[in-house]
């Protein structure tokens, strides 16, 4: 995916922030190990100054000469009383502009 995501560093470091939050919240050894491994994969990838803990990420995907701008939001149910639901995360990806919307709809129509 690294070659397809035009703003890879921004997306990858946002993911690191999410992993850090989860590892700190749960103190699970497997999550801490995953975070460590993820950080190793990002060695040499400069951290953008705009990295935040926002639930919205804006990946830009490159398909040949076309750049598809999207925004992704993650919905979490952290304060649910049911442990299973509190672990649920739903990730939604939307086109960020009309040209990206048209491109994604064209791709979807080809797939059907």
Secondary structure, DSSP 8 states (H G I E B T S, - for coil): -TTTBTTHHHHHHHHHHHHHHHHHHH--HHHHHHHHHHHHHTTT----TT----SEE--EEEETTEEEEEEEEEEE-TT-SSHHHHT-EEEEEEESSHHHHHHHHHHHHHH-
